[in-house]
Structure formats: C-alpha cells, structure tokens
Amino acid sequence: MSAHLSIRGLEKSFGAVKATNNANLELAAGELHAIIGPNGAGKSTLIAQIAGEIRPDKGQILLGGRDITAVPAHERPRLGLARSFQVSQLYPEFSLLENLAVAIAAREGKSFGLWKPLSRDRSLLDPAFAYLQQVGLARRAEDRVSELSHGERRQLELALALAQEASVLLLDEPMAGLGAEESARMTEQLMALKGRYAILLVEHDMDAVFALADRITVLVYGETILSGSVEEIRGNQLVRAAYLGEEHA
C-alpha cells in the first residue's frame, strides 16, 4: 500500500530537550496505525507537529504526496487532516446537535454569527444528527455539552472530527480518563471506522491498541525505533525494554 501520510526525518527541540528525533512514519489509506512509547517519548509532540500546532525544526510532513510541513493548522482539515479530542472545540452551553452544526458550517464556510437561523438550517442539522448516530450519541442530541460525562465528551469530540470530512484522523489518547466500559465502547466505535479513514492513534491502553491496530510504531526519546504488525511488536525485546517500568493502561 502506498503512503497517504508520510513523516520524514521530523525533528523538534525545546531548548536542550529533543522531543522529536528523526521520526519517520507512514500511514496508508484505510489503515489504523498506532504510536506507542513510554511516558515522555514525544508522542503528543509528534501528533501536534502533524496537526500543524507545532512547527518542526527539520523534516517533512507529506499528505497525499503534498508537502504540508508549513501549512497552518487551521488549513489542514480542508486538505484532509483532522485532529480529534480537542476539548477547546466544544461549546458547553450549546446542545450536541448545535456543536456539530457549528462544525459543519465552519467546514462549509458558512457564517454562524446569527445563531437562530443556523439552528434551523436542516442542511446542517440533518448531517449533524447523522454524525451523532455514528458515535452513539443520537439520544442526547438536544442535551447541552455541559451535561455530558467525560466519556460522552470523548464521543462528541470524535463526531466533531468526523464532521470535518477528512481522510486522515489524528487521535491523541482517546481512552484517557475513561472507565473500562467506556473504553470498550470507544474501541468498538473506532473499529467501525477502520477502513473508512486513515487513522493515526496515540494510546496508552495496550489492549485497545492490540485490538485496533493494523501496524504499530514505537517511539522512544522522540525517535521511531520500530514499526511492524501487532504480532511483531508484541514479541519484540526492544519494545519490552522500552516499556520497562512504565504503565500503559
């Protein structure tokens, strides 16, 4: 399979700390590729660079063969790259349906300065409801975001990412803070998205990683030390050494 997203020789330093050190990674269309590594390995920093929130010091980020290394973060969804689980995107006092309608309006370049007309626009509300159905939140469509549990907020954030209609989803620790039942539900939802999107997943829940991933890349001290199948990663001694003394749940 050809790479849909390519990370080539990415480097990023913060003072004397090298958070990303010659990181290389390829994500194929329709693939779910997980990034794992011990605490402080630079996983979130790598995702932030791919999303455009942090500018790398060196290296390239290619999306569909196009160099997007210097493209601003707000322009990347339009090119097909969406990041999920950003709580700042939520409007707590709006309903779930209204939050999705705002996201769709923004994607389509519509103004939502006048809220009431927007809230009656079926061209926004109908697809918004469909995204809520995809993540299992249709029954809560009219509820305020402030009334949601932590796990339900995670589900809504996933719906917001889907609403961007991107071909690549960047998911940064979607299971963080979830209980066992909520984690199982999120795993099922991500499983349902496999094949429809190229998904780059950062996650500490190794049960979820092994259940979901087509391939796994191991990041240690900002460097990608190994990529392979679940079976190859699970049995590799280097991976076990990298994780020694770390928690993954």
Beta strands, then each sheet from edge to edge (+ up, - down):
strand 1: 3-14
strand 2: 17-28
strand 3: 32-36
strand 4: 58-63
strand 5: 66-67
strand 6: 81-84
strand 7: 168-172
strand 8: 198-202
strand 9: 215-220
strand 10: 223-228
sheet 1: 2+ 1- 4+ 5-
sheet 2: 6+ 7+ 8+ 3+ 9+ 10-
end
